[in-house]
Amino acid sequence: MIRSARFTRIPKPVKEFLLKATILFVAWKAVYLLFLLPGRVLDKPLTYFIGKGTAGILGLFHPSGDYNAISAMHPKGLGNEGLEPVMAIRSGPTALLDIADVCNGLELLVLYAGLILCLPATRNRKLTYIVGGILGIELLNILRCAGLVAIYLHKPEWLDFSHHYLFTFVVYAFIFWLWYLFSRDPEFAKKLQLDATPR
């Protein structure tokens, strides 16, 4: 009874948000694991795009580096056996960085877009922030990968920290900033109706 009473005190918009988020999360995981992951339907073109973009950015700043990105197979990390497809960033014949599917930012894109879809706003505002945000996040991911290559070449002792902490913080900070901008809609608080009587 106590738990039920606490639940009824939760504002209706919050309940609706939690319901939408749960349904969206379950639906995405089911579709991704059953249909998209086995054939790399989304991962393959996204990883390819990140790889080619990284090589392009590196070539833009260092034309003499002969940077290129090619599809390759690489041993799985963290003790996993077998090989996984990657986009290999090279300078001539020299291997510099392997971009695997887990590094293409797909999960972050889904997280970012999913939250916006669950929040109240006009369709145009949601579409603008989803499309613009996805492009911004992927561009930032390309810059992240190019930065990792630069660190590997000039300050290799900083590579592990930059990969696992510094750039991860930068990407998440950018996403939270986009969410903050999205929530600054003058009608946002009104649409949430947080002061409404729970039903």
Summary of the structure (lengths in Angstrom):
residues: 199
radius of gyration: 20.8
end to end distance: 16.1
largest distance: 71.1
contacts: 535
relative contact order: 0.13
helix: 68%
strand: 13%
